[in-house]
Amino acid sequence: MPAILLDKPFNPWDEIQAFQQDQLQSGHYGATTSFVGTMRDFNIDDSVSHMTLEHYPAMTQHFLDKLCLQCNERYALDDCLIIHRFGDIRPGEPIVLTAAWSAHRAPSFDACRFLMEELKSHAPFWKKEITENGERWVHNDQKSDEQ
């Protein structure tokens, strides 16, 4: 149940395949569900050229690790995976990957949604967007088209 923080781009599909080969017992799980969030070039009616995600490494790692444990227990998963970027991110680059493996599809789907909702609502990241009108910090309570 790893939670991985990365400061460089990653390929979500390669990460899923590597995790399955290295960490899971082939034939034990019947469902794999994943979600990949990528950076858009717009938000809140503005063009966004890039963004910076900041975090406190120990606090964020602790939160993500705890979230994985909680998710595995709540949904009786074989395992789950979170990979989250920080630092400078460009449009089209993956920001976050969540994946869940279970015997059946329902727990796997539910787990991925749970992980993303918790990450979006509670993860200790701070997002600064760079737009044509300057820089701005984006808060969870701001209206955006992500909902």
LUMTITI-942021 format. One record per residue: residue in three letters; y negated, z, x of N, C-alpha, C in turn. Coordinates in steps of 0.1 Angstrom, whole numbers. Layout:
// LUMTITI-942021
resn,npy,npz,npx,capy,capz,capx,cpy,cpz,cpx
ALA,Y,Z,X,Y,Z,X,Y,Z,X
...
//
This chain:
// LUMTITI-942021
resn,npy,npz,npx,capy,capz,capx,cpy,cpz,cpx
MET,12,0,8,0,0,0,-13,0,9
PRO,-14,-10,16,-26,-10,25,-39,-14,17
ALA,-49,-8,23,-63,-12,19,-70,-16,32
ILE,-74,-28,33,-79,-34,45,-94,-38,43
LEU,-102,-34,53,-116,-37,53,-118,-47,64
LEU,-125,-59,61,-126,-69,71,-141,-73,72
ASP,-145,-76,85,-159,-81,87,-160,-96,90
LYS,-149,-103,86,-148,-117,89,-141,-124,77
PRO,-143,-137,75,-135,-144,64,-120,-143,66
PHE,-113,-144,54,-99,-143,54,-94,-153,44
ASN,-81,-157,46,-74,-166,36,-65,-157,27
PRO,-69,-155,14,-62,-147,5,-47,-151,4
TRP,-44,-163,4,-31,-168,1,-22,-165,13
ASP,-27,-167,25,-20,-163,37,-17,-148,38
GLU,-27,-140,33,-25,-125,33,-15,-121,23
ILE,-14,-127,12,-4,-124,2,10,-127,7
GLN,11,-139,13,24,-144,19,29,-134,30
ALA,20,-131,39,23,-122,50,27,-108,45
PHE,20,-103,35,23,-90,30,37,-90,24
GLN,40,-100,16,53,-101,9,64,-102,20
GLN,62,-110,30,73,-111,41,74,-98,49
ASP,63,-91,52,64,-80,61,66,-66,54
GLN,62,-65,41,62,-52,35,71,-50,23
LEU,75,-61,17,82,-60,4,97,-65,6
GLN,105,-59,-3,119,-63,-3,121,-75,-12
SER,125,-86,-6,127,-99,-13,137,-97,-24
GLY,134,-101,-36,143,-100,-48,141,-87,-56
HIS,133,-78,-51,131,-65,-58,120,-66,-68
TYR,110,-74,-66,99,-75,-75,101,-89,-83
GLY,96,-89,-96,97,-101,-104,84,-106,-107
ALA,73,-99,-104,59,-104,-107,50,-101,-95
THR,42,-111,-93,31,-109,-83,18,-114,-90
THR,8,-105,-91,-4,-109,-97,-15,-107,-86
SER,-25,-116,-86,-35,-115,-76,-49,-119,-82
PHE,-59,-113,-77,-73,-117,-81,-81,-119,-68
VAL,-88,-130,-67,-97,-132,-56,-111,-134,-61
GLY,-120,-126,-56,-134,-127,-59,-141,-134,-47
THR,-148,-144,-50,-155,-152,-40,-171,-151,-43
MET,-178,-153,-32,-193,-152,-34,-198,-165,-41
ARG,-206,-163,-51,-213,-174,-57,-226,-176,-50
ASP,-232,-188,-53,-245,-191,-47,-257,-188,-57
PHE,-254,-180,-68,-264,-176,-77,-260,-162,-83
ASN,-270,-155,-88,-269,-142,-95,-282,-139,-101
ILE,-282,-133,-113,-293,-128,-120,-304,-139,-120
ASP,-300,-151,-124,-310,-163,-125,-317,-166,-112
ASP,-311,-164,-101,-316,-168,-88,-306,-175,-79
SER,-310,-184,-70,-301,-189,-60,-299,-178,-49
VAL,-287,-177,-44,-284,-167,-34,-279,-175,-22
SER,-285,-174,-10,-281,-181,2,-270,-174,9
HIS,-270,-160,9,-259,-152,14,-262,-138,10
MET,-252,-129,14,-254,-115,11,-248,-107,22
THR,-252,-94,22,-247,-84,31,-241,-73,23
LEU,-229,-69,26,-222,-57,20,-222,-47,31
GLU,-228,-35,28,-228,-24,37,-219,-13,31
HIS,-214,-5,40,-205,7,36,-205,17,47
TYR,-200,29,44,-196,39,54,-181,38,56
PRO,-177,33,68,-163,30,70,-153,41,66
ALA,-154,53,70,-145,64,67,-144,66,52
MET,-156,67,45,-157,70,31,-151,58,23
THR,-154,46,27,-149,35,20,-134,33,21
GLN,-129,35,34,-114,34,36,-107,45,28
HIS,-112,57,28,-106,68,20,-105,64,5
PHE,-116,59,0,-117,55,-14,-106,44,-17
LEU,-106,34,-9,-96,23,-11,-82,27,-10
ASP,-79,36,0,-65,41,2,-61,49,-10
LYS,-70,58,-15,-67,66,-27,-65,58,-39
LEU,-73,47,-40,-72,38,-52,-58,31,-52
CYS,-54,27,-40,-40,21,-39,-29,30,-44
LEU,-30,43,-39,-20,53,-42,-20,55,-58
GLN,-32,57,-63,-33,59,-77,-28,48,-85
CYS,-31,36,-81,-26,24,-88,-11,23,-88
ASN,-5,25,-76,9,24,-75,16,34,-84
GLU,11,46,-85,17,56,-93,15,53,-108
ARG,3,49,-112,-1,47,-126,8,36,-132
TYR,10,25,-124,17,13,-130,31,11,-124
ALA,36,21,-117,50,21,-112,52,7,-104
LEU,43,4,-95,44,-8,-88,54,-7,-76
ASP,58,-19,-72,65,-20,-59,55,-17,-48
ASP,43,-23,-49,32,-21,-40,20,-28,-45
CYS,8,-25,-39,-4,-32,-42,-12,-34,-29
LEU,-21,-43,-29,-29,-46,-17,-43,-48,-21
ILE,-52,-43,-13,-67,-46,-14,-72,-50,-1
ILE,-79,-61,-1,-86,-66,11,-100,-68,7
HIS,-110,-61,14,-124,-62,10,-132,-65,22
ARG,-141,-75,20,-151,-78,31,-162,-69,31
PHE,-169,-68,43,-182,-62,45,-189,-70,55
GLY,-202,-68,56,-211,-76,65,-217,-88,58
ASP,-220,-98,66,-226,-110,61,-216,-119,55
ILE,-218,-124,42,-209,-132,35,-217,-144,29
ARG,-211,-156,30,-217,-168,25,-210,-173,12
PRO,-217,-181,5,-211,-186,-8,-198,-194,-5
GLY,-189,-191,-14,-175,-197,-12,-165,-189,-5
GLU,-170,-179,3,-161,-171,10,-155,-160,1
PRO,-142,-157,3,-136,-146,-4,-143,-132,-1
ILE,-146,-124,-11,-151,-111,-8,-140,-101,-10
VAL,-131,-103,-20,-121,-93,-23,-108,-99,-28
LEU,-97,-93,-24,-84,-97,-28,-78,-85,-34
THR,-72,-85,-46,-63,-75,-51,-50,-82,-54
ALA,-40,-75,-51,-26,-80,-55,-17,-69,-59
ALA,-8,-72,-68,1,-61,-73,15,-68,-75
TRP,25,-60,-71,39,-65,-72,46,-55,-81
SER,54,-60,-91,61,-51,-99,74,-58,-105
ALA,82,-51,-111,94,-57,-117,91,-67,-128
HIS,81,-63,-136,77,-72,-147,62,-75,-147
ARG,58,-85,-154,44,-90,-153,34,-81,-159
ALA,36,-74,-170,26,-66,-176,20,-55,-166
PRO,28,-47,-159,22,-37,-150,15,-44,-139
SER,19,-56,-134,13,-63,-124,-1,-68,-128
PHE,-2,-74,-140,-15,-78,-145,-24,-66,-147
ASP,-19,-56,-153,-27,-44,-156,-32,-37,-143
ALA,-24,-37,-133,-28,-31,-121,-39,-39,-114
CYS,-38,-52,-114,-49,-60,-108,-62,-58,-115
ARG,-62,-57,-128,-74,-55,-135,-80,-41,-132
PHE,-71,-31,-132,-75,-17,-129,-82,-17,-115
LEU,-75,-23,-105,-81,-23,-92,-95,-29,-92
MET,-97,-40,-98,-110,-47,-98,-120,-39,-105
GLU,-117,-33,-117,-126,-25,-124,-131,-13,-116
GLU,-121,-7,-110,-125,5,-102,-133,1,-89
LEU,-130,-10,-83,-138,-15,-72,-152,-18,-76
LYS,-153,-25,-87,-166,-29,-91,-175,-17,-96
SER,-169,-7,-102,-176,4,-107,-178,15,-98
HIS,-169,18,-88,-170,30,-81,-169,29,-65
ALA,-165,17,-60,-163,16,-46,-177,17,-39
PRO,-177,25,-27,-189,27,-20,-193,16,-11
PHE,-198,5,-18,-204,-6,-11,-218,-8,-16
TRP,-227,-13,-7,-241,-16,-11,-243,-31,-8
LYS,-248,-38,-19,-249,-52,-18,-264,-56,-17
LYS,-267,-64,-7,-281,-70,-5,-279,-85,-6
GLU,-287,-91,-15,-287,-106,-16,-299,-111,-10
ILE,-297,-123,-4,-309,-130,2,-311,-142,-7
THR,-323,-143,-14,-326,-154,-23,-338,-161,-18
GLU,-341,-172,-25,-353,-180,-21,-366,-171,-23
ASN,-365,-161,-31,-376,-152,-33,-376,-139,-24
GLY,-367,-139,-15,-366,-127,-6,-353,-120,-7
GLU,-353,-107,-2,-341,-99,-2,-342,-89,-14
ARG,-330,-86,-19,-330,-75,-30,-316,-68,-29
TRP,-317,-55,-32,-305,-47,-34,-300,-49,-48
VAL,-287,-51,-50,-282,-52,-63,-273,-40,-66
HIS,-276,-34,-78,-270,-22,-83,-260,-25,-94
ASN,-250,-17,-96,-240,-19,-106,-246,-20,-120
ASP,-257,-13,-122,-262,-12,-136,-271,-24,-139
GLN,-274,-33,-129,-282,-45,-131,-274,-55,-139
LYS,-280,-62,-148,-274,-72,-156,-271,-84,-147
SER,-259,-89,-148,-255,-101,-140,-245,-109,-149
ASP,-242,-121,-144,-233,-129,-152,-218,-127,-147
GLU,-215,-116,-140,-202,-113,-136,-193,-106,-147
GLN,-199,-103,-158,-192,-96,-168,-184,-105,-177
//
